[in-house]
Amino acid sequence: MTMTDPIADMLTRIRNANIAMHDDVRMPSSKLKEALAGVLAQEGYIEAYEVEDNVGRPGRTLHVRMKYSPDRDRTISGLKRVSKPGLRVYSPSTKVPRVLG
């Protein structure tokens, strides 16, 4: 089955796992998803990620370990895709907000 928007699919899977308080989530992998998971891990929103080879099946799986505080508070409060395939949002580099933290 083809996906129209793989980034939105990834964010939805992470958002759903976060709401359900799952420890990890698996999804089909791609270079773009791996790069996005790397940014999320580097910024401290997820604990870690790894790419697994599927034995006997084509493709690879991205395994994302969710991050929670010691008392199980979520580190991700919300995820939203701003620019979508049907409605692109462009912004000059001077207007992109700076991430603090």
Secondary structure by P-SEA (a helix, b strand, c coil): cccccaaaaaaaaaaaaaaaccccccccccaaaaaaaaaaaaaccccbbbbbbbccccbbbbbbbbbbccccccccccccccccccbbbbbcccccccccc
